[in-house]
Amino acid sequence: MKSLIKNNSLFHSINPQTILFFFHNFFINVGTTLVYVSANVLLLENHPEYSLPIAYIAAALAVMAAGKVYEHFEHRLLLKRLSLGTMLSSLLMVVTVMALLLVGHGVATAIAIMVGYRIIYLLINLEFWGLSALVFDVRQSKRLFSVIGSGDMPAKALGAVLAVLIHSPSVLMILLIISLVFFALAFYTQVLTFRFTEIPNPHHARPRQTSASDSRIIRKYFGGNKLITSLCLGMAAMAATATWIEYHFFVNVKYKFHSQHDVIVFVGSLLTATYVIATLVKMLFSGKTVERFGVRLTLFLLPLTTIAISLGLLVSSYFRKDEPSLLVYYCIAYLLFELVRRTIFDPVFLVLFQPLSTKTRLKGHTLAKGLFEPLGMLIAGLLLWIVYTQQLSDISLTFDLSLLFAVVALFIFRKAYRHYMLELKSAISKRFIRSGEMASSAEALPFITENLASQRKEEVINAIEWLAVNKVSVFSKNVDSLLGNPNAEVRLKTLQSLAALKKPELSKAFLAYIETEPESACQTLAVRIACSASRLSDEKLAYFLSHEDLDIVKGAILGCWEAGQALPLIHGTLRRLFASGNEKSQLTALDCIQTTGLDSYENSLRDCLDKGSEKVKNAAMEVAATYGSAKLIQELKPLLAENLNKPTLTALIRSGNSGIRIVQDWLHRDVTGKRIDTFVKAAEKNKNDFVFRTLFELVTNIYNSKPAVNSDSAVNVQAADTFIHLSALKALTGYKPSDAYRTSLAEFVEKELIHASVLLNGMDESGENKVWNDALEYELEKTGQRLFYLFMMQYDKDAVQNAWNGIRHASREKRANSLEMIESLIPRMLYPSLHALFEDISILKKREALRQYTADPDAGMPVVPYILTRREKLFTPWTIALAIQNCVPDDENSRLLQALINHPSRLVRDAARHRITQLSQTENPVFTITESMKHEEAARQISEMERVIVLKNTRIFSQTPENVLGSIAPIMKEVTYSEGQEIFAKGDLGDSMYVIYTGQIGVYDGSRQLALFDKGEIFGELSLLDAEPRSATIVAETDALVFRIDQEDFFELMEERDEILRNVLRILCQRIRVQNEKMRVS
């Protein structure tokens, strides 16, 4: 079967999960049909009027007990174990039924076999639909009904045909043996399913908030969900109807046919006819019954069909009551009921659980199938027993009760539909159901249209997405009102959806809207749509192309170009923009020629590179490198800007050899060594041999302490720091170096382990100097990260990556497992050192383990001189500053401190000057402070070290290492406010966060004070990530000094240091968890 799945071209367009589920469902249905026929035939041999009601009662009780057992394990076992265990139980149950058949054909055996069949049917239903609910999402569930479900009816028909064709005295045993084979095949396909499919754990899913009921009964027995309540009760009513019709069908069959063979042939033939017709119905509707007729009609169809059948047969029975006529009546009733039930009711019943969460859906399905369906059978069985024992059997009573059950079901399903609509509305508004995921759009359309007027932008955007795909006419009617929405994201989404339409309909109001749109992106796109999709007059096009607003001009150029109209006007406009000398105009023209082409504008491009501003030069170079020819790029080489940005470098690298030669020359002419930082950022997303060689040369120079460019090297590492080093190694993990590089990589690993040994030797084993240990611990973590990047280049990258993720895990067991994983990859001699480095053991044991591996003299070097020597190449500014504080006055340290006075990092520079000042005031001063240093000491602002301490003491940065906070300190601006001065007002656009250094700050809503903040507290922190209006007014209650961190500076820092971004995300996640916990408690 595996080879069939992999090689058969028929299945190439369908994923393996769907194919496996198809076969699984097919084999299950063949097996259950055979057991069903066997059980009923045996019951018909033993006074069916008496034995069938007892069998129904016993089976119902047994099934309810089995459902409870399944529910118990459903919440405790992983689905894989539960599912496989369920199928094995079904196999065992078939074997048990076969053993009972060998004992005899009495009433007890017949009842036991019926009980066994019902339990098997329940277990495989719960197993199959429970598994598919997790594997397939809502969108895929539509396909589930059409592809997987297509094997349902043919399988049952095949089972019925087998029952008809087999002629043997031991026919029942043969049928059961065949069913056992099919169940075994179903089990095998299930094993393959778990091999091909990753099954999510439903116990990890959080229950979605739904419309909870105040009823204690509903909360206790239905999980508080009204939809599940009504569906379960409706299922009970329909199960009672099905049992009632089935009973009278089989009893009348027994009256007509007396031999086992005749009964099997008749029952098998009728079942075959039923399932074949059901198959044809499914094929005609292509599995889209729900989509074609809507949820409401398909839900009501089964009870309405039952009502019609009961009324029709009730009337017919008054004219003819002979046995052949009654058999025909019941055959028609049974066939129509099963046909509607299997082809329409079962799919729509599953669709009704669609708006619920996965966990709630599983619970509801288990309740419906495991408790309330057998409850309906129990009710019908008890009524049949009463009718038989009290001799109340009457033709009118038969149809009256089936009519009663159907009416009750119809009433309950009306309520279920209302609850379904409420759940659907809630799911749509919360985006739990997205575009294209509705089984029937008719029910969703009113809610989605209503959401267009919602105050929540997410609901409006979700509605726009759905309508633009599924109901274009409704979307088009609402375009003008949506463009009046105050939220720019809503307007932009509306325009993007409008642009995606083949022939968008534009109103006069749309053209008027263009002039009033305040957002650049929206205005440009609106003009583009107007010029490309509508027949504007030449005067109107000329008006847009000559407009003073460059956003309108840009949109007009792009729109006219797409429509192929006003081309002379386009070229004239572009030349005017280039010749204007205005930076914004030239940038607009450069954006446009990426669409229109460069052929006519190469001279304009040269002028931009020669005379334009730095922004214009970079943009022109990016356009030339991306869209220009190799000849053009070479011609532009003398005009290159000195400071190429990341997009320009990326374009040059991707342009081929001509662009790469330019980058090589640009790096070679790097005097300061700062260009390598830009190159490394651009190299992360650009893989080629040149990038690899340059990056490898960079890390080689860093490890070998080569500070500057020379004739043998094209890479200047003068300004390269530990972060550039880490980024370069990370970029190199995308390559698989050849054997020629293996020796160098092994040397790099050894250097990193020596580095780790020095750090461990310098740590305070007593733990008293926590700040110092924390700083070195952070450096050790970076060392480990560099080691694993080196391992990724040498061994299986995915395996090493998984091991690294596990090592960083909080669980000790997870770390231990990850270390075992890496042991099988790296050389055995390395493992003890690596194990010690990441294992949770004492510092002394770590030192000892690394000492046995490292024999290098540097490994015993004192840590402070080591840090001051290697500086930013291996350490963060915070660690260097702490090392400066801890350095002792001797000749070597004096020389190192003097070299740090003019360090580019203010944190290091301040620490060096402060330490020199301290040492100059001792009895035997090593240093003498110059006048300039005295002046700088007096005039300096609050030191960056103190800023780091202030950040560390705030609640949001308390868990962030000082080494990371040291990168934030430089962008903290000191701002003073006088008592009573307003810092910002409610409604102002927020783009900065504040940290109080001295003074008190009041938070106001109008005249009412909401809070009072003191030293070390922060406010406005969310504005760092999202520029939204301020929610309150902030006033200085006393004279105050605060640190302001601006959003733009913070974004630039996050782009440079992804570690900052990770810490911010961690902080936000913590806040969300706290807020969720508060909501849960309340």
GUZALUM-138918 format. One record per residue (C-alpha): y negated, x negated, z. Coordinates in pm, whole numbers, plus 50000, padded with zeros to 5 digits. Each point is the difference from the previous one (the first is absolute). Layout:
N
YXZ/...
# end
This chain:
1082
500005000050000/497624971150073/500434987149645/499395034949866/496735001950186/498874965649892/501095000149636/499865035749873/496865004949793/500055037050086/498984991350354/497374973749921/497205025550030/501325013050334/500024978950315/503354991150163/499305021850304/499725031349786/503234991949813/501904993550321/498695031950158/501065019149688/503604987550024/500055003950377/498895036249970/502415006149711/503084987150186/499055018850317/499705033149817/503344996349823/501714992650332/498355028450195/500765025549727/503714991250014/500075002950379/498075033049978/502505015149756/502954987850208/498605014250325/499215034349856/503315003049815/501894992850321/497925025350191/500675026449733/503744995650063/499545009750368/498365034250031/496524990749880/498385030950160/501064985950337/500144962349943/496734995349809/497685013150278/501824978550258/499734970349764/496275006149959/499445002250376/502114969150077/498454980349712/496475009750107/500554988550358/501664967749886/497244992849747/497275006350259/501734975550232/500364974549718/496315004749913/499024992550360/502154968649999/498424988949671/496505006650136/500804979350309/501054969849793/497265005649741/497404989750260/502004970450132/501724983049707/498584982849696/500425022249697/502464976049835/502465002150290/499475037350038/500505007049629/503114978749961/501425014250323/499405035349872/501874993549676/502894984050186/500115030550229/500205022549692/502894979449863/501775002450335/499395037450005/501695004349658/502994979950124/500145022550308/499925031249780/502894985849795/501994993750317/499385036050114/501225012749663/503264981350046/500495017950333/499985034349840/498085027149816/499345022950297/496755016550108/499164972150246/500464973749729/497895020249757/497205003750255/500184963250093/499724990149632/496975022649957/498404984050308/500774965749856/498435009449666/496805012750162/499624968650211/500564978149694/497435020249806/497444996750279/500484962850052/499734990449635/496935022449959/498254984150296/501044965349889/498975004349635/496645017050046/499124979650308/500574967849804/498145012049691/497035011450212/499444963850102/500864982449674/497935022949774/496355008350062/498445033549920/499244991349640/503524987549943/501495031250156/499095019449685/502194976549804/502625002750268/500525036749923/500144994549624/502124968249977/502104999050316/500295037750026/501165002349641/503424988050112/500275026650270/501135030149798/502234981549747/501794983450291/500725033350164/501105014349668/502364970449955/501465006450344/500545036549916/501624991249665/502394975950172/500995027850238/500815022649700/501904974149799/502334987150269/503285019750011/502314989050278/501725014250309/497994974150194/496755008849823/497905000550321/501194965550108/499304986249653/496495014750007/499344983850338/501344966249882/497685001149698/497095009550228/500844969950221/499794977249695/496595013849908/498734996150358/501184963749993/498044994649677/496955015750164/500404975950291/500164970449761/496835010649817/498335003250338/500934964150086/498494989149667/496875020250076/499354980050316/500594968249802/497405009349737/497505017650224/497834990550294/500175029350240/496955004850226/500565006950367/498855035950073/499834992350374/497024977349929/498085027949828/497365016850206/500075038149989/497145014149799/497735025450166/500855034649872/499075035650092/501545002050345/500885033050162/499085011450348/503365017350036/502254983350253/503105010149802/498694984849677/499014968050179/503384997150171/502375009249717/498004992649682/497914969650095/496895021950025/499855005049623/499565035349866/501144991249650/503314986350126/500375030750222/499625024849715/502164979749762/502814997650255/499905037350076/499905008249628/502964977049942/501935018650270/499315033449830/501064987149656/503134983850146/500955033750151/499475016249659/502104973449825/502835003950253/499965037949968/500184999149618/502634972449998/502225019050245/500075031849797/500534981049677/503084981850132/501465031050170/499765019649675/501564970949810/502965001550240/500355037549943/500214994249624/502164968449989/502944994350231/501474966449891/498464966850099/499984988249639/498095030849877/497484997150281/499364963149927/499645006749626/497605029050051/497874983250268/499964967349811/499055017349675/497155019350162/498704968950174/500224981049671/498035027349823/497395000350281/499484962449997/500004997249620/497325026949975/498074982650280/500214967549804/498645017049688/497155015350199/499124965850143/500084984549653/497765027149857/497374995050268/500484961950004/500074999750377/496405012750016/500485035250128/497604994850288/497304985249776/500325028249746/500085030150226/498324987750318/501304996750352/499305035950100/501995017249723/502954976050018/500155003550379/500035038149985/502375001849703/503304997650196/499235027550255/498505021749722/503104994549785/502215009450295/497955031650061/500275009449633/503764993549996/500565019950319/497945029849882/501644999449656/503534997850134/499275025550271/499015025149731/502934990449774/502525003450283/499295037350030/501385005249650/503064977150004/501834987450312/503364989249855/501304964550065/499344986049650/496425013250009/499384986050348/501374966249891/497624999949703/497095009750229/500754972050244/500624974649725/496585007849853/498394998150344/501724967150085/499244984149662/496305009749996/499494990450363/501604965649958/498184994449671/496535006150147/500904982450322/501194967749837/497524997449713/496785012650161/500185005350375/501464966450105/497364979149813/497055021150121/501334999650355/499774961949999/496555001049837/498715020650293/500544970150231/497804978849771/496725000350199/501754988650319/500474964150110/503344983049932/501085002750362/499075036950026/501645006849664/503294985050117/499855019750323/499275032549815/502814994849751/502464992250277/498955031250192/500235022449694/503354987349874/501604990050329/499005029150223/498435030049830/502145002249686/503175001250214/498175024050234/499595024149708/503694996249919/500835006850367/497935032050002/501695012049679/503424990450134/499465019950322/498805030549806/503014997749767/502324997650301/498405031050150/500235018849670/503704990749966/501055006850359/498055032650021/501205010649653/496435005549880/500654986249652/498035020149747/498624990949660/496485011450090/500084980250326/500894968649803/496955001849777/497735014050273/500554969550220/499564974949715/496805018949914/498884997850362/500614962550017/498114994749672/496995020550118/499854980250325/500184967349802/497235011649767/497755008750297/500644966150163/499464980849675/496625016949955/498994984650332/501604967049899/497894999249685/496805004950200/500984971850237/500884978549700/496535005449853/498364990050330/502124968450021/499284992249635/496265004050058/500144977050299/502044973949811/497665000849700/496874996850214/501484969850180/501264984149674/503605002250117/500675015749660/498304982249713/499405006149636/503085011549812/502145004950311/499855037950020/503175017649894/497905029449883/496314995249921/499225037250021/500275000250380/497974967950038/497185008249756/497905022750231/500094974550282/499224970849772/497085018549839/498735009050345/500104963150097/497424992049730/497385013650239/501384981650304/497764978250218/502704973150007/499824977049700/503754992850013/500835036849948/497545002949710/501294968349829/503615011350043/499125033749845/498224983349706/503024977849929/502375029749996/497825023549794/499154973749738/503734996349929/501375034950057/497095024549950/497464984249767/498185032949938/499395005350373/498854964050037/497605002949703/498405031350147/499274981950324/498654967249857/496325009050041/500405010850362/502054968850079/497294977749855/497655015450253/502214988550289/498044977450239/502874974850016/499894973049731/503784994950006/500535036749912/497524998049711/501604968049871/503495015250018/498755030549810/498554978349725/503134978249979/502175031149965/497605014249741/500094967649800/503825001049996/500005033549816/500384998949622/497145023949925/497925006050312/497715029949994/496474990750106/497315025050100/496234997049973/499934994750376/502114968649951/497274983249792/497405009450259/502214985850275/499994965449835/496304994850075/500365009150367/503204980850090/499074973150260/503244979649983/500244973549728/503755003649932/499755037949970/496924999149779/501494974349761/503255019449966/498185033249952/497914986349713/503074983849850/501835033450000/496995018149852/499574974949717/503704997249914/501125036050042/497105021649885/497965001849684/496614989250127/497084998349761/498764966449875/496845005450204/501995005150318/502134969149933/496914979349932/498475013550320/503014988950206/500204965849830/496314992950065/499995013950353/498364979450274/503065004950224/502524973149905/502955020650130/499185027049744/499584973949726/503364984450080/501775033749998/498355009349669/501064967249834/503625003650112/500175037249915/498484996049653/502304970749927/503085020350094/498825028849779/499084976449714/496485013849967/496484985350008/501384964849950/496684985349867/498265013650308/502674984050223/499524965549846/496265002950021/500175010050365/502304970950088/497724974849829/497035014450187/501824996650331/501004964049931/496484990449889/498295016450296/500504970150231/500625024750282/503094991850209/501185036050041/499515007649630/501974969349895/502835007950243/500155035349858/500234986249645/502734975650104/502005029050151/499675019949679/501014972849754/503364997750176/500645033549830/498044996149679/501134964049930/498264966149983/499784994049626/496335009049964/498844986350333/501214963950027/496464986649973/498845024350268/502874987650215/498824964249953/496475009550097/501305016350320/501894968450091/497034978149919/497125019750150/501515027450214/500165002450378/503074987650186/501495035450001/499375003749628/501514965849925/503175007850194/500345034149839/499444985349652/502564972850062/502535026050120/499455021049687/500284969649772/503154987650172/501655034349996/499075012749655/498764969449808/501884976649772/501104964950096/497264986049775/497335020250176/501194988750342/499844963449894/496505004849861/498895014950331/501304970950210/496654981650024/498335032250112/502315006550294/498465008850335/500674975850282/501265027150236/502705020149828/501155030750188/503565012750046/500015025449709/498604973749762/502594974250105/502745026149963/498825008349648/499884963249904/503504993150133/501415030049817/498224991149673/502434971649931/499694962549940/496315000649905/499045017750322/502344978750211/498394967949868/496625013450108/501345007450350/501524965150018/496704984149912/498175022850246/502324989450284/499794963249905/496205000950019/500125014650352/497994976750222/499915021250317/503635011349988/499025036650047/501185012049660/503664997850096/499555030050233/498975022249708/502844986349790/502645007450266/498795036250028/500205004149624/503414982749986/501725025350224/500255025549716/500344976049707/503304982149947/500314971749749/500894963049993/496424988250032/499425020950312/503254987850154/499254963349933/496485003050138/501105018350315/502824975750062/497624970749957/497645016750247/502615003750276/501314964949929/496514985750051/499585020050321/503334988250143/499264964149893/496415002050135/498324991549668/496455012450055/498344998649661/500424999349626/501024967649828/501194988649662/503575010350077/499195034650132/498215030249860/499735017150339/497334992750261/501205010650345/496874989250186/499135035950095/503585012850017/500875014050341/503095014650168/499365034149844/499824985949647/503144980150078/501825031750109/498765020149700/501114972749759/503504999350150/500175037849984/499064999549630/502654973349938/502745022850138/499795018749670/501524969849826/503424983750008/499254962449987/502344977649805/502134973150165/497234974649939/497955016750274/502825003450254/499414966250162/496325007650054/500805034050150/502454984150245/497274975450103/497565028450052/502515017750227/500424968250204/496224996050036/499715036050123/502704994350263/498244968250117/496785020350018/501795026450210/501354972950230/496484986550064/498755035150082/502865006050244/499384966550168/496375009950050/500685034050158/499625005650373/503535006850124/498675014150327/498255027649806/496794997050202/497814991949698/500735032549818/497114997849751/501174965449886/503655010849976/499065031549808/498054979449747/502894975749946/502465029249988/497975014749717/500094966749817/503784999050053/500285034549844/498074987849694/502314969749989/503015023149996/498445020449721/499414968649792/503604989050065/501365033049873/497804998549691/501534965949932/503495014550054/499225028349755/499404974049729/503344983050071/502405028650079/500475037249935/496465013550036/500955035650098/502474988350265/497464975850149/497305026849992/502255024650183/500824973450258/496304992550055/499215037050046/502815002450255/498904969050190/496555015350049/501575032150135/499465009450364/503735005950057/501854969450127/503215011949834/498225003349666/498644964650030/503454986450087/501555017249699/497304986249772/500564964750128/503705003849923/499075011549651/497854969249936/502754977350139/502185007649699/497224989349762/498454968050134/501624966150067/501904999750327/498014970750139/496795020649977/501315030650179/499824987650366/496314991649960/499255033049827/501995019350259/498094983550283/496685006549832/500525037749981/502365006550289/498595014250324/500654969150216/497884977350217/497544974849854/502044971350143/503165011349818/498055004249676/498614964750035/503444985450060/501505017349697/497264987649765/499994965050152/503634995649895/499075007549639/496634982449966/500054962250020/496514995849851/497464981250217/497435027549941/502255024250188/499074982950327/496284998549923/497705016450262/499055034449876/496194998050046/499454969149781/502535014649756/497975032249970/496694981549971/501484977649730/501685027049786/497325025950074/499685029849764/502794987749772/502535011450259/498045018750267/497625029350041/496424993950124/500835016150335/502814975250072/497774970949895/497235012450232/502435002150293/501284965049922/496424987550009/499565015350345/503174982650121/499374965749849/499614970550240/497224974149957/501474969549827/499104980049692/502315018949761/498905034450119/496364989149992/500344991349634/501725033249925/497365020050189/497164983049818/501595009949670/500055036650105/496315003350084/499225011349644/503245019449939/499575029949761/501405023950262/497345009350255/502725006650260/501234964049968/496504986049968/498775017750316/503074989250197/499534963549896/496334999550093/500675017650329/502744975250089/497794970349906/497285014450221/502445002550291/501274964549952/496454986249973/499245012550350/502844981150173/499504968450209/501244978149718/498865019449694/501894993849681/497405018249789/496225001349982/498395032449887/497494996249721/496705019249994/501195021249711/503105010250195/497865009450300/497815021549778/503015017049840/501605005650343/496855017750123/499475020649687/503575010649933/501205036150014/502915012950206/502904977049920/502875011649782/502434991650276/498245024650225/500025025649719/503774996049971/500345006150374/497795031149972/502195013749718/503184991950193/498755020850294/499475031349788/502705026449996/500684999049626/500294962149975/501714993350333/503384994049830/498584979249714/500454962050032/496814979950056/500954979249695/499495031349788/496855010950186/498534965849926/499735011249637/498045031250097/497504981950224/497974984949710/499185034549856/498755013950333/496205004249982/497924999850320/497655030150022/497665008750290/498765034850087/497305010950245/500535027050260/499875034349836/500354986449643/502285019549768/502764978949845/501145026749756/499795038049977/502615026649956/500655005449629/498934964749897/502464983049767/502064975950207/500774965249868/500274978250311/501624996350341/498254989050319/501144980250305/497825000950312/499194965750146/497375010550255/498385033150097/501075036349987/500335023049701/499885038250008/501855023649767/498195032849927/500535032649818/496495013649982/498574997450352/503425000650171/501464966650104/503684997149909/500784965350136/498514967950137/501284966449875/499704967150185/500564962949933/503154992249802/500345034949852/499875008349629/498715029149793/500015009449633/503284981749939/501365024549739/497014992349777/501534965849935/502575016949778/498475033049893/496295005449932/499695035550132/496985016750169/499584991050367/501305026550239/497444993450276/496644983750072/500014966250177/497064989350219/499394968550208/499715011550363/498804965350105/498984968849815/503194990449821/501504972049795/502835011049771/502114983949731/500085018449668/502904995949756/499165013549653/502585016949781/499314978549692/500464967650195/503155013650163/501495010449665/499364965349856/501674984650304/503045022949965/500294990249634/500044963450098/502245004350304/502735026349963/500854993050364/496745017550099/501045030449797/503435000950166/498414999250346/497565027849909/502875021449871/501924993450320/496995010750208/499555031849797/503715008350034/499764995750376/497035023650014/501805025949787/503064998050228/497825005050308/498255029649836/503345015349898/501294995950353/496925017650138/500525028649753/503685002150090/499255001750373/497265025849953/
# end
